[in-house]
């Protein structure tokens, strides 16, 4: 059962939507919306580390542009469901906030209901665990098949990282990994660090070791669980950004999505079976 006092003490609203604030002992904070179980803000070392569009629609229905959206049970348009699934459009239930040693944890839950079954006639229980410690944010998803039949899904943590200037950013750690460039529709192998000069949308075979984001003097380590077989890297560039109604002009210059994903092959879950995967961001 939730600890109402603890949850109430940390409850906030953002544009009228219920959120929970996690605070680590060193002053780092995270803000998590119940809508989509979406982390909207992570402040570490006095600096915002996630990008949240100032034009994001935060109405309890639409997907919120920024933070860490969860794409489930479908990534992008790789299936018949709404783009990136429906988990980011539904309100999750927060239950189980705990502070232990130097880590604060929050669990959010979503189970199938009339609305989800209208899109996807499957019984499921999903949990998002957000863990905040000094200099570190971890998000884990657990999906359980509560149905009588097997079903499959794809999933991604579509993390929007905040950067000073995308033109100066370098993403290291995917050197030698298989890459599908979704903009040019070309398959190849990544050579060296990634830099950005225009629209970028690629799916990589996940690297065995954590990646590093270099943003001027700031560095972030990005790790993902072995159960996430791919990493997606996305920046819309100026032209596509201008066509996104929930992005400001030039907003692409201040964001980079580095996504932990399991999308190239479906995860098949037998009745009663469970799958977990996550991403960990660490300030270097
Ligand atoms: O993960 C990259 C991607 O699939 C891109 O192709 C782009 O469409 C992006 O996600 C954003 O999708 P959204 O539905 O949130 O606008």
Boltz pocket constraint, residues with backbone or C-beta under 6 A from the ligand:
constraints:
  - pocket:
      binder: B
      contacts: [[A, 63], [A, 76], [A, 83], [A, 84], [A, 158], [A, 201], [A, 232], [A, 233], [A, 234], [A, 257], [A, 259]]
      max_distance: 6.0
